[in-house]
Structure formats: structure tokens, C-alpha cells
Amino acid sequence: MDRSPYENLLQSAFRLPAFRVGQREIIDAILGGQDVMAVLPTGGGKSLCFQFPAVYSNKLVVVISPLIALMKDQVMNLRARGIQAGAIHSGQPEQEKREIFKTIQAGGPYVLYLSPERAQKDGFRNWIRDRDVALFAIDEAHCVSQWGHDFRAEYSQLNALKEIRPDVPVLALTASATPTVLKDIALQLGLSKPARMVHGFYRPNLYYQVEFCEDEEEKRTLLESAISATPSGRIIVYCGTRKITEEVAGRLQSTHEGVGFYHAGMTPNERTQMQSDYAQGKLRILVATNAFGMGIDQPDVRLVVHYQMPANIDALYQEMGRAGRDGDPSTCLMLYSKKDKGLQSFFIQSSEAPKEIKDARWKNLEALVFYSEGGECRHSEILTYYKDSQRIESCGHCDTCDPASPRKVQRPMKRVDLSKQAQLKRSRTPTKKSVVTDEQLNPAQEKRFIALKSWRKRKATELDLPAFVVFGDQTLRQLAIKNPRTVEDLKGVYGVGEAKLERYGWDLVAELGSVG
């Protein structure tokens, strides 16, 4: 079969046998002069989407990237393939900068990497006005939006690119962004009727698992079980604070070799050294905050553990996505407790963000809690959450679809002190508001719970929402137990706020009434 010019170039210049999911459509739109917002997950091949147009069009492509290390790595890889590329960054010799601009001046394909701050300088703006540019690519584009999980002020003026050169298409790339964030990205960058392309969120080699933990001891036990079940490959353990990061790393260092930690409180040299040691295999286990993120590209990460619940599903998905980038089976385990939700609540309350941003963060946190409570296929829920072009009913490799999987991290059997258990049971007093619980349902309650899950599935399909965005399992359990008969009775039920009461209240009452 004859290959197309695209495929010929892909194989000759990039040494790749075929395009990955979504890449061809994104490149088509760019070369057609259209602005594009592309969401491709970690390991999904985002860089080809801006590198290919430079070679195909024989022009300059300008890439905005926040990480010097990532710029250098991509420049090195492109040059190894014989493709002209360079990066302008701080601490660089002036002679090297002059060589880059001299090569660009000569014409032909070139991929130029810049930081967002440098792209806003008057010198660059004046220089770029008269260049023959095929594309402006903005990597980690979720940083543009305050609705996203990693807003950065230095991204806020990148709309200047469109103002200076409205004739040049813009490609906004990110590994995770909800429809709300994508809409804001388009607004902030001044994009003109951009194509939205969301592909590749389904990672069939990853096993997703979430475990609720009553206390820190239970978390520590599960973390050790997860590490023991992962005898080879690298491991990342994400924590919510610097203090916990160092504490967890300290405990693991006493029982395991090759353990390090990484957080924003370390000096730049310390962070660079730790990242280098991890990349070179001197460290097998890295305990880190979310500061260890962008540009991480180790293919053999076999286990990612969230020791504490992150702020939202975007952060969770992006960090889980660092597992199994070589396509081999890997496990993503999140451990969460009520205390974790309290920590994230504190971060939101302490933020100086406007009220509408805080409100969005509260909603995002609630969605993550409901996701954690499970109930439906975790991969299916992620695909629906991001409005991926691919949808599935059941993955067969998450703790909901396959709870007996050998890939699932098992809870060690605990010896039970019956006298203490009886004493604890007598000391418990009922609380006014329901919390996450596994209390047993009687037959009538079980019947209502099953009916409510069926109703939730139908409603989620109708609205094209993940089921956990409608309600989490614990909310359905509480509804099954309390069996409210009026909309007023729904108030105060765990997980039923004013917005959901207004949206689903009458439906819930009708459904419960039909079950009896």
C-alpha cells in the first residue's frame, strides 16, 4: 500500500511507524490554518503535534514551555534526528543564542522553545512580527486558566501571540482539561473558533484502585503492600504537603533502598539532583508533592500511589498518567481519608482566589471525593469526565470491574482484638450528618440502593456526565437508608447540596417512591 506524504515524513524524519490516536487529526487542523485545543494524556505524543508541522511546512514553529529541562531534552532529541531546533532560556551563553537566531534567519524548518516569560518580552514581539511562522504551540496550556489545577501567572499574557500575529494558528496542548477549562483557555488566549480534540485518555495497561483508610496506620500498611507487590520498575508516591513527603520518605528509607523525596521547599540544585538520580535509576522510589510533575518521562514507572488525596481529578489523572508509559501493566492506587479532604479544604479556604474560582475548586474536590467512593468503572468515568472521543462501558481492569485482580493491592489481614472492638462499638455515638461509611443495608434498603444506582446510570448517560458527578455511592447509600419522601427531606443528606437538590430532587423522590 502506498503511504501518504504524512506517513512518509513521519517515518523518514521522526522514525515512527504510525500516528497515535488523535495526532493526525490535530496536525491536519493546524496545517489547515485552524486554532486547536488538544488534550492528549501524559505519554500520548503531544510533542509530535507541533514538531511535525515545522518539518512538513518547512517553517518556524515557536513552542512555549515552562520547563528548561524539558526544552533541552526535546531539542537534543530533534537534533539527533537531524531536525533543526533550539531553546532560549536563562543562563544560556549569548553566543548560543546568536547561533540559534542565525540558523532561523537562514530559513527552513525550525522548532524554537521559549519560556512564557520570554515570549512576552518586547524584543521577541518585535522580532516575531516578520518571521515566517507555521505555528505557535503552548504546552501545558491548562496553566493559562484559573479554573485549572495549575494556574500560573506567567501564562496570563500569552494572548499577545494572537494579537501580534493573528494569521498564525495556535495549538494549546495539555494532558488534562475539563470542558470548562478548555473554554477558558480559548477565551484567555483569544483563539478563533478553535477545534477541540480530546483523545487518548483510556490507558488499558493501568489498573485504577482507590482505598478508604481510617487512619495513618492503615495508609502505611497499604503503601508497604503496594511496594512489596511491585518488585521491579520505578515507584512514585505523591503526598499533599512537604512535611508528610519527608516523613513518608524517612519511613521508607528505613526499610527500602533507593528512596528519595522531592518538593518545592528544596533548593533548585537539590531538586535537579533528585530528579537526575531518579531518572538515572539511582533512586527507585520517589516520594513527592505535586511539584514533581511537568516533563517527567520515565517509561518504567510501575506504581503510582497517592498517599493523600490531591485537589481534583485533573491532578489525580495527570499524576496517575506517569505510570506505565512504556505500555506495560502498572498500578495506580489512591489512599484517602476524611483528613485528606480536610487538608484540601484548608488549601481552598486559605486561597486568595476570587469567589467564583473557589466555588469551582469546591465542586472539583467534591467530584474527586465522589469518584473515590467508586460505584462504576473508573476508566469509563474518566473518559466521560473529559469528554474523550472514545467511550467504554467496562474496562475490566479497575477495582470496580475486577476487584479480584492479582494487580489489586491487597489489604493485609489484621488481627482483631474482640474486647477492644466491643468497647469501641459501645463508645460510638450517632452523628447528625452522615459520613463515608460501610454500614450494612437491610433487604429493603438494598433494593432502594440498587434502584438508585440504576437511576444514576440512566441520568449520567442522558446528561453525558460521569456517574460520580451526579452522586457518589455513599450518597446513594444514605438515600437508600433514609428513604426521603419529599424534596425537603433530601436536605442534609450527605452529598446533596443546593445545586443538586434543585437539579435532581424531584427525580430522586419519584424514584424512591416507585421502589417503595
C-alpha positions as CSV (number, residue, x, y, z in Angstrom):
1,M,0.0,0.0,0.0
2,D,1.3,3.5,-0.9
3,R,2.0,5.7,2.0
4,S,0.7,9.3,2.2
5,P,3.2,12.2,2.3
6,Y,2.4,12.5,6.0
7,E,3.3,8.9,6.7
8,N,6.5,9.1,4.6
9,L,7.6,12.1,6.6
10,L,6.7,10.5,9.9
11,Q,8.9,7.5,9.2
12,S,11.8,9.3,7.5
13,A,12.1,12.4,9.8
14,F,10.7,11.1,13.1
15,R,11.4,7.3,12.7
16,L,7.9,6.5,13.9
17,P,5.8,3.7,12.2
18,A,2.4,5.3,12.6
19,F,0.5,8.2,14.2
20,R,-1.0,7.7,17.7
21,V,-4.7,8.3,18.4
22,G,-5.7,11.9,17.6
23,Q,-2.3,13.1,16.3
24,R,-3.2,13.0,12.6
25,E,-6.5,15.0,13.1
26,I,-4.7,17.6,15.2
27,I,-1.9,18.1,12.6
28,D,-4.5,18.2,9.8
29,A,-6.3,21.1,11.5
30,I,-3.0,23.0,12.2
31,L,-1.8,22.7,8.7
32,G,-5.2,23.9,7.5
33,G,-4.6,27.2,9.5
34,Q,-7.0,26.4,12.3
35,D,-6.5,27.1,16.0
36,V,-6.6,23.9,18.0
37,M,-7.1,23.0,21.7
38,A,-5.8,19.4,22.1
39,V,-6.0,17.2,25.1
40,L,-3.7,14.2,24.9
41,P,-2.8,12.4,28.1
42,T,0.7,12.0,29.5
43,G,2.6,9.8,27.1
44,G,0.1,10.5,24.3
45,G,2.5,12.1,21.9
46,K,1.8,15.8,22.3
47,S,5.2,16.9,21.1
48,L,4.8,15.4,17.6
49,C,1.7,17.6,17.1
50,F,3.9,20.7,16.9
51,Q,7.2,19.2,15.7
52,F,5.7,17.6,12.6
53,P,4.2,20.9,11.2
54,A,7.6,22.6,11.3
55,V,9.2,19.9,9.1
56,Y,6.2,19.5,6.8
57,S,5.7,23.2,6.2
58,N,9.4,24.0,6.1
59,K,8.8,26.9,8.5
60,L,9.5,28.1,12.1
61,V,7.3,26.7,14.9
62,V,7.5,28.5,18.3
63,V,6.8,26.4,21.4
64,I,6.0,27.9,24.8
65,S,7.1,25.6,27.5
66,P,7.6,26.2,31.3
67,L,10.5,23.8,31.9
68,I,14.0,24.4,30.8
69,A,14.9,20.7,31.3
70,L,12.1,19.6,29.0
71,M,13.1,22.1,26.4
72,K,16.7,20.9,26.4
73,D,15.6,17.2,26.2
74,Q,13.3,17.8,23.2
75,V,16.0,19.9,21.4
76,M,18.5,17.2,21.9
77,N,16.1,14.5,20.5
78,L,15.2,16.6,17.5
79,R,18.8,17.4,16.6
80,A,19.6,13.7,16.9
81,R,17.0,13.2,14.1
82,G,18.6,15.9,12.0
83,I,15.8,18.4,12.7
84,Q,16.9,22.0,13.5
85,A,15.8,23.0,17.0
86,G,16.9,25.3,19.8
87,A,15.8,26.7,23.1
88,I,16.3,30.3,24.5
89,H,16.5,30.3,28.3
90,S,18.1,32.0,31.3
91,G,21.8,31.2,32.0
92,Q,22.5,30.5,28.3
93,P,25.7,31.9,26.7
94,E,25.0,34.8,24.3
95,Q,26.9,33.0,21.5
96,E,24.5,30.1,21.7
97,K,21.5,32.5,21.4
98,R,23.1,34.2,18.4
99,E,23.7,30.9,16.6
100,I,20.0,29.9,17.1
101,F,18.8,33.2,15.6
102,K,21.3,32.9,12.7
103,T,20.0,29.5,11.9
104,I,16.4,30.6,12.0
105,Q,17.3,33.6,9.8
106,A,18.6,31.2,7.1
107,G,15.1,29.8,6.8
108,G,13.7,26.3,6.6
109,P,12.1,24.1,9.4
110,Y,13.0,25.1,13.0
111,V,11.4,24.3,16.4
112,L,12.2,27.1,18.8
113,Y,11.4,26.6,22.5
114,L,10.8,29.6,24.8
115,S,9.6,30.2,28.3
116,P,6.2,32.0,28.7
117,E,8.1,35.0,30.3
118,R,10.5,35.3,27.4
119,A,7.6,35.2,24.9
120,Q,6.1,38.3,26.5
121,K,9.3,40.4,26.1
122,D,9.2,43.4,23.7
123,G,12.3,42.1,21.9
124,F,10.6,38.8,21.0
125,R,7.3,40.5,20.0
126,N,9.1,42.9,17.6
127,W,11.3,40.0,16.2
128,I,8.4,37.6,15.6
129,R,6.3,40.1,13.6
130,D,8.3,39.5,10.4
131,R,9.1,35.8,10.7
132,D,7.7,33.0,8.5
133,V,5.9,31.1,11.3
134,A,3.8,28.0,10.8
135,L,2.5,27.7,14.4
136,F,2.6,28.9,18.0
137,A,2.3,25.9,20.3
138,I,1.5,26.4,24.0
139,D,2.4,23.4,26.1
140,E,0.9,22.8,29.5
141,A,-1.9,25.1,28.4
142,H,-4.1,24.4,31.4
143,C,-1.7,26.8,33.2
144,V,-3.5,29.7,31.3
145,S,-6.8,29.1,33.2
146,Q,-7.5,29.9,36.8
147,W,-10.2,27.2,36.6
148,G,-7.5,24.6,36.1
149,H,-5.4,22.8,38.7
150,D,-2.1,24.5,38.0
151,F,-2.7,28.2,37.1
152,R,0.5,30.2,36.5
153,A,0.6,34.0,36.3
154,E,3.4,33.9,33.7
155,Y,0.9,32.3,31.2
156,S,-1.6,35.1,31.6
157,Q,-0.4,37.4,28.8
158,L,0.2,34.8,26.1
159,N,-2.9,36.2,24.3
160,A,-0.3,38.7,22.9
161,L,0.7,36.0,20.4
162,K,-2.7,36.1,18.7
163,E,-2.7,39.9,18.9
164,I,0.7,40.3,17.2
165,R,0.2,37.5,14.6
166,P,-3.5,36.7,14.1
167,D,-2.5,34.9,10.9
168,V,-0.6,32.2,12.7
169,P,-2.6,29.3,14.2
170,V,-2.2,28.5,17.9
171,L,-2.1,25.0,19.3
172,A,-3.0,24.8,23.0
173,L,-1.8,21.5,24.4
174,T,-2.5,19.9,27.8
175,A,-2.6,16.5,29.3
176,S,-5.8,17.1,31.3
177,A,-8.5,19.7,31.0
178,T,-12.2,19.6,31.5
179,P,-14.6,21.3,29.0
180,T,-14.9,24.3,31.4
181,V,-11.1,24.7,31.4
182,L,-10.9,24.3,27.6
183,K,-13.5,27.1,27.2
184,D,-11.5,29.4,29.5
185,I,-8.2,28.5,27.6
186,A,-9.8,29.6,24.3
187,L,-11.0,32.8,25.9
188,Q,-7.7,33.7,27.6
189,L,-5.6,33.0,24.5
190,G,-8.0,34.8,22.1
191,L,-8.4,31.7,19.9
192,S,-10.6,31.9,16.9
193,K,-13.2,29.1,16.7
194,P,-10.7,26.5,17.8
195,A,-11.2,22.9,17.1
196,R,-11.4,20.8,20.3
197,M,-9.7,17.5,20.1
198,V,-9.8,15.2,23.2
199,H,-8.1,11.8,22.7
200,G,-6.3,9.0,24.4
201,F,-7.5,9.2,28.0
202,Y,-8.1,5.4,28.0
203,R,-4.9,3.7,29.3
204,P,-5.7,0.0,29.1
205,N,-2.4,-1.0,30.8
206,L,-3.2,0.9,34.0
207,Y,-5.1,-0.7,36.9
208,Y,-7.0,2.0,38.9
209,Q,-7.7,1.4,42.6
210,V,-8.9,3.6,45.4
211,E,-8.9,2.6,49.1
212,F,-10.5,4.5,52.0
213,C,-8.3,4.5,55.1
214,E,-9.5,5.1,58.6
215,D,-6.1,6.3,59.9
216,E,-2.4,6.8,59.0
217,E,-1.5,3.3,60.2
218,E,-3.8,1.8,57.5
219,K,-2.3,4.1,54.9
220,R,1.2,3.0,55.9
221,T,0.3,-0.7,55.7
222,L,-1.3,-0.4,52.3
223,L,1.7,1.6,51.0
224,E,4.0,-1.1,52.1
225,S,1.8,-3.8,50.5
226,A,1.8,-1.8,47.2
227,I,5.6,-1.5,47.2
228,S,6.0,-5.2,48.1
229,A,3.7,-6.1,45.2
230,T,5.9,-4.1,42.8
231,P,9.4,-5.8,42.8
232,S,10.6,-4.1,39.7
233,G,10.4,-0.7,37.9
234,R,10.2,2.8,39.4
235,I,7.6,4.0,42.0
236,I,6.2,7.5,42.7
237,V,4.4,8.3,45.9
238,Y,2.5,11.6,45.9
239,C,1.8,13.5,49.1
240,G,-0.1,16.6,49.9
241,T,2.4,18.5,51.9
242,R,6.2,18.9,52.2
243,K,6.1,17.7,55.8
244,I,4.3,14.4,55.0
245,T,6.5,13.9,52.0
246,E,9.6,13.9,54.1
247,E,8.0,11.8,56.9
248,V,6.9,9.1,54.4
249,A,10.3,9.1,52.7
250,G,12.0,8.8,56.0
251,R,10.0,5.7,57.0
252,L,10.5,4.1,53.6
253,Q,14.3,4.8,53.7
254,S,14.5,2.6,56.9
255,T,13.1,-0.4,55.1
256,H,13.9,0.1,51.4
257,E,16.9,1.1,49.3
258,G,16.9,3.9,46.7
259,V,14.3,6.2,48.3
260,G,14.3,10.0,47.8
261,F,12.0,12.9,48.1
262,Y,11.1,16.0,46.1
263,H,9.2,19.2,46.9
264,A,9.2,22.9,46.2
265,G,10.9,23.7,49.5
266,M,14.1,22.2,48.3
267,T,16.8,24.3,46.6
268,P,16.8,24.3,42.8
269,N,20.1,22.3,42.8
270,E,18.6,19.8,45.3
271,R,15.5,19.3,43.1
272,T,17.6,18.9,39.9
273,Q,19.9,16.4,41.6
274,M,17.0,14.4,43.0
275,Q,15.2,14.3,39.6
276,S,18.5,13.3,37.9
277,D,19.1,10.5,40.4
278,Y,15.6,9.2,39.8
279,A,15.9,9.4,36.0
280,Q,19.3,7.5,36.1
281,G,17.9,4.8,38.3
282,K,19.9,5.7,41.4
283,L,16.5,6.1,43.2
284,R,13.7,3.6,42.7
285,I,11.1,5.2,44.9
286,L,10.5,8.9,44.9
287,V,8.1,10.5,47.4
288,A,7.0,13.9,46.1
289,T,4.5,16.7,46.2
290,N,2.8,17.9,43.0
291,A,5.9,19.9,42.4
292,F,7.3,16.7,40.7
293,G,5.2,16.8,37.6
294,M,5.7,18.5,34.3
295,G,8.2,17.0,32.0
296,I,8.5,13.7,33.9
297,D,9.0,11.0,31.3
298,Q,10.3,7.7,32.8
299,P,8.8,4.8,30.8
300,D,9.0,2.1,33.6
301,V,7.0,3.6,36.4
302,R,5.2,0.5,37.6
303,L,3.4,2.1,40.6
304,V,1.9,5.5,41.4
305,V,0.5,5.9,44.9
306,H,-1.4,8.9,46.1
307,Y,-0.7,8.8,49.8
308,Q,-3.0,11.7,50.2
309,M,-5.9,12.8,48.0
310,P,-5.0,15.6,45.6
311,A,-7.1,18.7,44.9
312,N,-9.1,17.4,41.9
313,I,-9.5,14.8,39.2
314,D,-7.2,16.7,36.8
315,A,-4.3,16.5,39.2
316,L,-5.1,12.8,40.0
317,Y,-5.3,11.8,36.4
318,Q,-2.2,13.7,35.3
319,E,-0.1,12.2,38.1
320,M,-1.5,8.7,37.6
321,G,-0.6,9.1,33.9
322,R,3.1,8.9,34.8
323,A,2.7,5.2,35.3
324,G,3.2,2.7,32.5
325,R,4.3,5.0,29.7
326,D,6.0,2.0,28.1
327,G,2.7,0.3,27.8
328,D,3.4,-2.4,30.3
329,P,0.9,-3.2,33.2
330,S,1.1,-0.7,36.0
331,T,-1.0,0.1,39.1
332,C,-2.4,3.5,40.2
333,L,-3.5,3.5,43.8
334,M,-5.1,6.3,45.7
335,L,-5.4,6.2,49.5
336,Y,-7.7,8.7,51.0
337,S,-9.3,9.6,54.3
338,K,-11.6,12.2,55.8
339,K,-8.5,14.1,56.9
340,D,-7.3,14.4,53.3
341,K,-10.4,16.2,52.4
342,G,-9.9,18.5,55.3
343,L,-6.4,19.3,54.1
344,Q,-7.7,20.2,50.6
345,S,-10.5,22.2,52.1
346,F,-7.9,24.2,54.1
347,F,-6.0,24.9,50.9
348,I,-9.1,26.3,49.2
349,Q,-10.2,28.4,52.2
350,S,-6.6,29.8,52.5
351,S,-6.5,30.7,48.9
352,E,-6.8,34.4,47.8
353,A,-8.6,33.4,44.6
354,P,-11.9,35.1,43.6
355,K,-15.1,33.6,45.0
356,E,-16.1,32.0,41.6
357,I,-12.7,30.2,41.4
358,K,-13.0,29.0,45.0
359,D,-16.5,27.7,44.2
360,A,-15.2,25.8,41.2
361,R,-12.5,24.3,43.4
362,W,-15.0,23.2,46.0
363,K,-17.0,21.5,43.2
364,N,-13.9,19.8,41.8
365,L,-13.0,18.5,45.3
366,E,-16.5,17.1,45.8
367,A,-16.2,15.4,42.4
368,L,-13.0,13.7,43.4
369,V,-14.5,12.5,46.7
370,F,-17.4,11.0,44.8
371,Y,-15.1,9.4,42.3
372,S,-13.2,7.9,45.2
373,E,-16.3,6.3,46.6
374,G,-16.5,4.2,43.4
375,G,-19.6,2.5,42.0
376,E,-18.9,2.5,38.3
377,C,-16.0,1.5,36.0
378,R,-13.2,4.0,36.8
379,H,-11.8,4.2,33.3
380,S,-15.2,4.7,31.8
381,E,-15.9,7.5,34.3
382,I,-12.6,9.2,33.4
383,L,-13.3,9.1,29.7
384,T,-16.8,10.6,30.2
385,Y,-15.4,13.3,32.6
386,Y,-13.0,14.5,29.9
387,K,-15.5,14.0,27.0
388,D,-12.9,11.8,25.3
389,S,-13.8,10.8,21.7
390,Q,-13.7,7.1,22.9
391,R,-16.1,5.7,25.5
392,I,-16.4,2.3,27.1
393,E,-18.9,0.6,29.4
394,S,-16.5,-1.5,31.3
395,C,-12.7,-1.7,31.3
396,G,-12.1,-5.0,33.1
397,H,-9.0,-3.6,34.9
398,C,-10.0,-1.4,37.8
399,D,-11.1,-2.2,41.3
400,T,-14.8,-1.8,40.3
401,C,-14.7,-4.0,37.2
402,D,-12.1,-6.6,38.5
403,P,-11.9,-6.5,42.3
404,A,-10.2,-10.0,42.4
405,S,-7.4,-8.9,40.0
406,P,-3.9,-10.0,41.0
407,R,-2.9,-6.4,40.2
408,K,-5.0,-5.1,43.0
409,V,-3.1,-4.0,46.1
410,Q,-4.4,-6.2,48.9
411,R,-5.1,-5.2,52.5
412,P,-3.1,-7.4,54.9
413,M,-5.2,-9.4,57.3
414,K,-5.4,-7.7,60.6
415,R,-5.6,-9.4,64.0
416,V,-8.7,-8.3,65.7
417,D,-8.9,-7.7,69.4
418,L,-12.5,-8.6,70.1
419,S,-12.6,-6.9,73.5
420,K,-11.4,-3.6,72.1
421,Q,-13.8,-3.9,69.2
422,A,-16.7,-4.3,71.6
423,Q,-15.6,-1.4,73.7
424,L,-15.3,0.8,70.6
425,K,-18.7,-0.2,69.4
426,R,-20.2,0.8,72.8
427,S,-18.5,4.1,72.8
428,R,-19.7,5.2,69.4
429,T,-22.5,7.8,69.3
430,P,-24.5,8.6,66.2
431,T,-23.7,11.9,64.4
432,K,-26.2,14.3,62.9
433,K,-24.7,14.3,59.4
434,S,-23.8,11.1,57.6
435,V,-20.2,10.5,56.6
436,V,-18.4,7.9,54.5
437,T,-19.4,4.5,56.0
438,D,-19.8,0.9,55.0
439,E,-22.8,0.1,57.2
440,Q,-24.8,-2.9,56.1
441,L,-28.1,-2.4,54.3
442,N,-31.2,-4.4,55.1
443,P,-33.1,-6.0,52.2
444,A,-35.5,-3.1,51.6
445,Q,-32.6,-0.6,51.7
446,E,-30.5,-2.8,49.4
447,K,-33.4,-2.8,46.9
448,R,-33.6,1.0,47.0
449,F,-29.8,1.3,46.6
450,I,-29.8,-0.9,43.5
451,A,-32.7,1.1,42.0
452,L,-30.9,4.4,42.8
453,K,-27.7,3.2,41.1
454,S,-29.7,2.2,38.0
455,W,-31.4,5.7,38.0
456,R,-28.0,7.4,38.4
457,K,-26.6,5.4,35.4
458,R,-29.5,6.5,33.2
459,K,-29.3,10.1,34.3
460,A,-25.5,10.2,33.8
461,T,-25.9,8.7,30.2
462,E,-28.7,11.2,29.5
463,L,-26.6,14.2,30.6
464,D,-23.2,12.8,29.3
465,L,-21.7,13.0,32.7
466,P,-19.7,10.5,34.8
467,A,-21.9,8.9,37.4
468,F,-19.9,10.3,40.2
469,V,-20.7,13.9,39.1
470,V,-24.3,13.0,39.6
471,F,-23.9,11.4,43.0
472,G,-21.3,9.2,44.8
473,D,-22.1,5.8,46.1
474,Q,-22.2,6.9,49.7
475,T,-24.9,9.5,48.9
476,L,-27.0,6.7,47.3
477,R,-26.5,4.5,50.4
478,Q,-27.7,7.3,52.6
479,L,-30.7,7.9,50.4
480,A,-31.5,4.2,50.5
481,I,-31.3,4.2,54.3
482,K,-33.2,7.4,55.0
483,N,-35.7,6.9,52.2
484,P,-36.8,10.6,52.0
485,R,-40.3,11.1,50.7
486,T,-40.2,14.8,49.8
487,V,-37.7,17.2,48.4
488,E,-37.5,18.9,51.8
489,D,-36.5,15.5,53.3
490,L,-33.5,15.4,51.0
491,K,-31.8,18.4,52.7
492,G,-28.9,17.4,54.9
493,V,-28.3,14.1,53.2
494,Y,-24.6,13.6,52.7
495,G,-23.7,14.8,49.2
496,V,-27.0,16.6,48.4
497,G,-26.2,20.3,48.2
498,E,-28.5,23.1,47.0
499,A,-27.5,22.8,43.3
500,K,-28.0,19.0,43.2
501,L,-31.2,19.3,45.2
502,E,-32.6,21.7,42.5
503,R,-31.3,19.6,39.6
504,Y,-32.2,16.1,40.8
505,G,-34.5,16.5,43.8
506,W,-37.9,15.6,42.2
507,D,-36.3,12.8,40.2
508,L,-34.9,11.2,43.4
509,V,-38.2,11.5,45.2
510,A,-40.1,9.9,42.3
511,E,-37.5,7.1,42.0
512,L,-37.7,6.3,45.7
513,G,-41.5,6.5,45.6
514,S,-41.6,3.9,42.8
515,V,-39.5,1.5,44.8
516,G,-41.4,1.8,48.0
